[in-house]
Amino acid sequence: MRRRTKAAAVGTLGALAWGEWVNWRWSRALSGTGDGAVEAVVVLGFRNPQATANIVNRWRVRAGIRSVSTGGGTDRTRVVFSGGATSGGATEAQLMLDYAKLVLGFDGEVILEEESGTTWENITNVIPLLEDADRIKIVSQPAHALKGRAYLRRRRPDLAGRLVRAEDYRLGEWLLAKPLLALYGLWKLRGLTGDERRISPWPSAVAPTAVPPTSGAAAGSRPVS
C-alpha cells in the first residue's frame, strides 16, 4: 500500500511538473524581444453563452491587463478584445470589456473586435489594428495564444516579427488544470509545424506565405472611450 501511495504521489508530481513545463514552453514559442513606443495587447475571447464573462474570459482579461507594459519607453498601449456574438446576445469582446472596466477598473485604451467566431478570424480581423504597433502581445491560455501567434505569422510575417511574450503564464497558476490544458493543447496544436513551436530566438527557417498588408479599420471593430 505504501509503495502504491508513493508511486501515485510521484506520478502526480510528475504530471504537474510536465504541465508547467509544456505551458511554459508554449508561452515563449514564436515570441521575440521587440521594443518601441506603441504596444498592442490582443485578448482572444472564449465561447460565452451567459450574460457575463465566464471564468475563462475573466482570467484572459486579467492576463491581458497584467500584460500591459508600464514605463520602459512605452508611450501608448491599446488593448484589443476580440470575439464575436454569444448566445446571450452580447459579443465576447463586449463581455470582456465590461469585466475589465466594471470589475477590474481598467481605464486604458480599448478597441473591440466583434465579428470573429474562430481563432483564425480573431487574428485576421485584428490585423488592421496592429499595423502601427511596435510590440504585439497575444493573450490566452498558452497553447491558444501560441496558435494565434502562428496564425499571425502565416497571415502577416512582417507583423509576426513584432510579437513579444504576454503575461499569460505564471508558475503555479491553474496548477492542477495545467496537465489537462497541456493534453488539450497538444491536440489543438497538432496542425502546427515543429518550427512554429520553437522557443525564441525568432524562427527563420520557414518562410510563411506573405499576404498583402490590410489597410483601413478592421471590420466589426470599434474604439471604446
N, C-alpha and C positions, 0 to 999 in steps of 0.2 A: 504493500500500500504506500509506504513511504517513498519507494522508488518511483512509483507511478505519479505520485504527487510532485516529486522533484522534476520528473520528465515533463509533466504538464506545465509547471512553472517556467522551466527553461523554454519550452515551446511557445508559451505566451509572451515571454520577454523577447524571444527571437522574432515573433510576428510583429510586435510593437516596434522593435528596432528597425525591421525591414520596412514597415510602413513609413516611419520617419525618414529613412534614407531615400526611399523612392520618391516621396513627395518633395524632399529637399532637392534632389537632382532635377526633378521636373520644374521646380520654381526657378531654377537658374538656366535651364536649357534655352537656347536661342535668345539670350539676353546679353547685351553689350554693356559698355560703360560710357554712354554718351553724355555730353554736357551741353549747356546752352540755357538761355533765359526763359524759354517757353516750354511748358510741360503739359501733356495731356494724359489724364488717368481715365481709362475706359473700363467701366464696370459692367460685366456681362450679366444679363438677367437670367433668372431661373423660372421655370413654369410656376405660376402662382394663381391658383383658382380662387383664393379667398380675397376678401376686400382690403386686407392689409398685407404688408410684406411678410412672407413666411420666414422660417428660421434660416433657410439658405440665403435668401436675398438680404435679410438683415445682416448676416455675417459678411456677405460680399460688400455691402455698403460700408460696414465698419472697416474692412480690409482696404477698401478704396480710399476712405478718408485718411487712414493712417499711412497710405502710400503717397499722400500729397507732400511734396518737399517744402521745407521751410528754410529760408535763407540759402546760403551757398550759391548765390548768383541766380537764383530763380526769381524772375520778375513777374511771371504770370503762370498760373496753373488753372486749367479747366478740367472739371470732372464731367465725363460723359456717361450717363446712364443709358444703357442700350437694351431694349426689349419691347416686343410688341404687345398686342392686346391679350388679356387674360379672359377667362370665362366670366369673371366678375365685372367686366366692362372696362376698368382702368387698365392701362398698359403696365407692364413690368417696370418700365422706366419711371412712370409716374409714382408707382408704389414705392420704389426705391428712393425717389426724391422726397416723398412725404416722410419716410422714415428718417432720412438724413436731416431734413430741416426741422420737423416737428418733434422728433425724439432725441436726435443727437445734437441739434442746434447748429448744424453746419450752415455757414453763410457765405461759402466761396462761390466762385463762378461755376455754373452748371448748364449743360446742354442736354436735352433729352432726344434720343433717337428711338422712335416709337413704331417702327414698321417691321422689325426683324422677328422672324419665327424660328430661325436656326442659327447656329454659330457662324456658318458661312455668311449668312445675311447680316449678322451683327457686324462682322469685320468689313464686309463690302459697304454697308451703309454708313459706317463711321469714318471711312477713308477721307471724305471731303472735310471732315472736322479735324483731321490730323496733319493736313498739308504743311502748316506753318510750325508744327511742334518740333522742337529740338530733341525732346525725350518723350517716348511713348511707353506707358505702362498699361498692361492689360491685366485686369484683376478678376480672379475667380478662384475656385479650387485649383491647386497647381496643375493637375492634368488638363483641366478645361482651359486654363489660361495658356498653357503650352500649345494646345490645339489652336487657340486664337492667334498666337504668335506665328505658328506655322502657316496658317491661312493668310495672314498679312504678308508673310514672306513670299508666298506664292502669288498673291494678287499684286503686291507693290514692293518689289525688292528694294526700291530706292528708299522707301519709308522703313522697311524692316531693319535696316542698319541703325535706326534710331531707338530701337527697343531697349529698354533697361528693366531691371528686375523690380517688381512691385513688392509690397509687404504683405503678400498673401500666404506666406509660410512662416510659422513661428514654432520653435521647438516645444513640443508638448501640447500644442493646441489641437483639438479634435483627436487627442491621443488614441483613445480606444477605437475611434472610427477610421483611423488612418490605414490600417491594413485592408479594410474593406474598400476604402476610397482608392487604395493602390490597385487592388484587383479590378475594380470597376474602371479605373483609369487605363490599365493595360488593355482592357477590351475596347475602350473608346479611342485609344491612340493607335490601334492596330494598323490604321491606314497611313501613319507617318513613317517616313524613311528613317534609317539609322542616323543620317546626318541631321535630320530635324530634331532628334532627341539629344543632340550633343550639348555639353556644357560649354560655357564661354572658354576661349575667345570665339567671337562670331564666326560660324562656319562659312567657308567659302568654296568648298569642294563641289557643291552642286549649284548650278546657275538656274534659278527659278525662271519660269516663263514670264517675261515682262508684260505688264498690262499698262496701256496708256494712262497717264495721270487723269484723275477725275477732277473736274472743275465745278465750282459752284457749291451751294449748300447741299447737304445730304437730304434726300427725300425723306420726309417724315420727321425731320429734326427741328427742334426749336430751342432757343436760348431761354433760360429762366433767370429772372432778376432776383 
